[in-house]
Amino acid sequence: MGTTPTPPPPNLTKHAKKIEDHLAASINNDNALGAACRYVMGWEDANGKTTDQGGKRIRPALCLYVSELFGGSTANALPGAISLELIHNFSLVHDEIQDRDPERHHRKTIWRLVGEAQAINVGDYLYVLAQKVLIESTIPAEQRILALASLANATGDMIKGQWADLSFENREDITVDEYLEMIEFKTGALIGAAVECGALLAGIPKSEADLGRAWGRRIGLAFQAHDDILGIWGDPNTTGKSNVNDLVRKKKSLPVLEAMKQSDTSAKIKSLYASDKEPSGEEILETVNLMEKRNIREICEEHAERFIKEAEEILEVLPLGVEERARLRQIANYLIKRNA
Amino acid sequence: MGTTPTPPPPNLTKHAKKIEDHLAASINNDNALGAACRYVMGWEDANGKTTDQGGKRIRPALCLYVSELFGGSTANALPGAISLELIHNFSLVHDEIQDRDPERHHRKTIWRLVGEAQAINVGDYLYVLAQKVLIESTIPAEQRILALASLANATGDMIKGQWADLSFENREDITVDEYLEMIEFKTGALIGAAVECGALLAGIPKSEADLGRAWGRRIGLAFQAHDDILGIWGDPNTTGKSNVNDLVRKKKSLPVLEAMKQSDTSAKIKSLYASDKEPSGEEILETVNLMEKRNIREICEEHAERFIKEAEEILEVLPLGVEERARLRQIANYLIKRNA
């Protein structure tokens, strides 16, 4: 594990400036609510001073690149791309309130700045802006409707996933299958929609865009499985997350659920999670070592590889040339293997 | 003040069953998230048992009736009507979390049943369903886009209004003008959209639907001004609200802001609101009596009458016959004068 994040491939960054400019134009609100949105997007600090701390904008970049691979224009795909990123940030803002996350990428979360009540409004407003950017765009009405439908379905699934995730907190008997369904909804749905919207806005028939969505959802699953592995074995300096290890936060992530299937790792984690106090570094290390001994990391990597294989099978039937498929594979590889 | 709420005029109730049926069909989710939505809509109690405690569905009824007055079909206007009611409930769910409201119409608010974190998801999900019901409808794509635009604009304004409302809690210097702008956004916007969508879905040109929206926003303002008057002078048995008087909740409503302009009423309210303990019934009565002596009720009624006069001026230029205008006036009259 290195300490420098893997840089995204050029095809995911070439429209970075255009994405930021159009995101900024979508938040044309001078008041305090607009300032809160700009803070969330990483353009302003808590005092309204300009900063440059936006996220990687993976979803809009993926949407634009998929559209390009299908022969579409960037201009036509942009409203879908911008909408995706606004929806992603709406979900982050509400998740942060729900999880009481103190930080995102070393910055205070918005609810700590404006309070939980107003932060609910910030998330709601970002979601409204996500609607407006597509509705008010000049792309053909039928395409707008298709993209809006794709995003509404994905957002509905995402919220169902978030509902399931929170409901798991009070349960001791979550199965790996339930967990994988939850992350397909919570994480996979919007990545699937990024691919689907890219295809739809390139004018690809709905049935083929559906395959694109299915591919994206498998990639999203693999991405989250890998993220869960990083949550136990990742380098905190690289991932930029404020919490050192998912075991400290008592998260029921994929490695933990797999560990619950074996008697000694299960006993170890149960005693760790039953305690009221934060586990020591030594206890965490002991648990991680035992998990490694029981091949938990490999088991989780097998899940990720299975999702990649399923994605590969879908890729084969997508109406793309050999070259375009190779490029999508390269993007998927970055998303899954990225260490940040 | 009577103890029986004024019944809505028949034109606002004739499609009640159709509205409930289509609302129910829009929430086709068997899991716990769906159950939470059905609780919010008033169809189920906390144990999932069937109840019949839905709201008055004023916004969808208004949308359908406006569409009818403009010569449109109920079938074509229904998706807009259903979307309006889902958006209204999304906003209620988030407001109740933000305001820590314990009850709505004598029922526990949803956040008290599922917790604040999950209640955020319930609101979000209702808003997604509001999108889907319009996006997936079979009405012409251009009309769907127009209705979606109307609702997205109104929802954006509603959230701006809610942001302003919450920000007023920490301020002592709110002007009546600021307050009226806030309620135009928070309450007027969605009533305006009900009228606008009804007109648009009847196939009326955008410019004329805009006038309909302007009319609805003035009616919404009058409605809220009247609601604020009821908050001080209304009969709690009739309005069904859990708190006896807005003065007990230390709300900065229109009568309070008008009272702040006069030295003796201002001093009285300041001392009432500065105290940590709940004011006694006697203190409330004294304050209300002093407000009456200073004509605060009349001043607030003058605001409401001004909004009605402005609405009337807009009504005159709407492309409707004398009969249709009279019917809209009757609806407006019910909304403003209703004591529930």
Interface residues (C-beta under 8 A of the other chain):
Chain A: N29 N31 A32 L33 H94 I97 Q98 D99 E116 A117 Q118 I120 N121 G123 D124 Y125 Y127 V128 L129 Q131 K132 I135 E136 A141 E142 R144 I145 L148 A149 A152 N153 T155 G156 I159 K160 Q162 W163 L166 S167
Chain B: N29 N31 A32 L33 H94 I97 Q98 D99 E116 A117 Q118 I120 N121 G123 D124 Y125 Y127 V128 L129 Q131 K132 I135 E136 A141 E142 R144 I145 L148 A149 A152 N153 T155 G156 I159 K160 Q162 W163 L166 S167
